[in-house]
Structure formats: structure tokens, C-alpha cells
């Protein structure tokens, strides 16, 4: 199509509202997709960081099973009897 003026170009033969409206909606949806993807990535990275920090904290803090009174031994005594 050949336009003789800028006004004819924007009018698009009487369909400018539909053409430019659909272009605007498409651009807005693409921008929304980029924004939502970035937000999702940020949330995922935050969740991973929190999980790693919690795991590191758990590794530093001894659990109740690991805490023994001073002087307690870990030796295991086996009986001489036969197993039943």
C-alpha cells in the first residue's frame, strides 16, 4: 500500500484503530510477559537462597541426637549370647 501522507498511514485505510490498537495490546502483553518472567525468576532465586541459608544454619546447629553429655562414650557392648 502506498500512503501519500502521515495521516493516511496512521488511518490505515480506515482500519487504523484496529491495527494500532492490536499493536498496542500486543506490545503491552509482551512487556507484561517479560515483567512476569523476571518476577518469577526473582521469587525462585529468593526461595533457593532461603533454602540454602536454612540448610547452612541447620548444619551449624547441632541436633539433639548429636548432643551428648560430657564423658559419655559411644562404645557399643555386645553380649556373648547367641542371637535368638
C-alpha positions in Angstrom: 0.0 0.0 0.0 1.2 3.5 -0.8 0.4 6.4 1.6 0.6 9.9 0.4 0.7 11.4 3.9 1.4 10.5 7.5 -2.3 10.9 8.3 -3.2 8.2 5.7 -0.5 6.0 7.2 -2.0 6.3 10.7 -5.5 5.9 9.4 -4.5 2.6 7.6 -7.4 3.0 5.2 -10.0 3.4 7.9 -8.7 0.4 10.0 -6.1 2.4 12.0 -7.9 2.0 15.2 -7.9 -1.8 14.9 -4.3 -2.0 13.6 -2.7 0.3 16.1 -5.0 -1.0 18.9 -3.9 -4.6 18.3 -0.2 -3.4 18.0 -0.6 -1.6 21.4 -2.2 -4.6 23.1 0.5 -7.0 21.7 3.3 -4.7 22.9 1.7 -4.4 26.3 1.3 -8.2 26.6 4.9 -8.8 25.6 6.1 -6.3 28.2 3.9 -7.9 30.8 5.4 -11.3 29.9 8.9 -10.0 30.4 8.0 -8.4 33.7 6.2 -11.6 35.0 9.1 -13.8 33.9 11.6 -11.5 35.8 9.4 -11.5 38.9 9.1 -15.3 38.8 12.8 -15.7 38.4 13.5 -13.4 41.4 11.0 -15.3 43.5 12.6 -18.6 42.6 16.1 -17.3 43.3 14.9 -15.9 46.7 13.4 -19.3 47.6 16.6 -21.1 46.7 18.7 -18.7 48.7 16.4 -19.1 51.7 16.6 -22.9 51.5 20.4 -22.7 51.2 20.6 -20.4 54.2 18.3 -22.7 56.2 20.3 -25.7 55.3 23.6 -24.0 56.3 22.0 -22.9 59.6 20.9 -26.5 60.2 24.4 -27.8 59.5 25.9 -25.3 62.0 23.4 -26.0 64.8 23.9 -29.5 66.4 20.7 -31.5 66.6 19.5 -33.2 69.8 20.8 -36.6 68.5 24.3 -35.1 68.1 24.5 -33.5 71.6 26.0 -35.9 74.2 26.8 -35.2 77.8 30.5 -34.7 78.6 32.1 -38.1 79.4 29.6 -40.2 77.6 31.1 -42.8 75.4 29.9 -44.1 72.1 31.2 -47.6 72.6 28.7 -50.4 71.9 28.7 -53.5 74.2 27.7 -56.8 72.6 26.6 -59.7 74.6 28.3 -63.1 74.3 25.0 -65.0 74.0 23.6 -66.5 70.8 21.1 -64.5 68.9 17.6 -65.7 69.1 
